[in-house]
């Protein structure tokens, strides 16, 4: 199965902010770029396996079709539109944050 992956503007901004944060913390743009590539590699698996992500514990999120992948200390939230064969990456953020508060804007 070859699905198309679309990053929302929110997800793109999240990834940029993560890269800026890593650059600020490490003082090394290469480290940040490497991490972004790791994130991309992680969510690219959804092209072939769009339903491989974990299902959140929240009932509302489950009923809305949300899933997520983990990469190190980060969560990658997405939805999969089976009829369109499209995965929408909605948000990427640190797993220490309250995911319900972050994802509330999508529900």
Buried (B, 14 or more C-beta within 10 A) or exposed (E): EEBEBBBBEBBEEBBEEBBEEBBEEEEEEEBBEEBBEEBEEBBEEBBEEBEEBEEBEBEEBEEEEBBBBEBEEBBBBBBBBEEEEBBBBBBBBBEEEEBEEBBEEBE
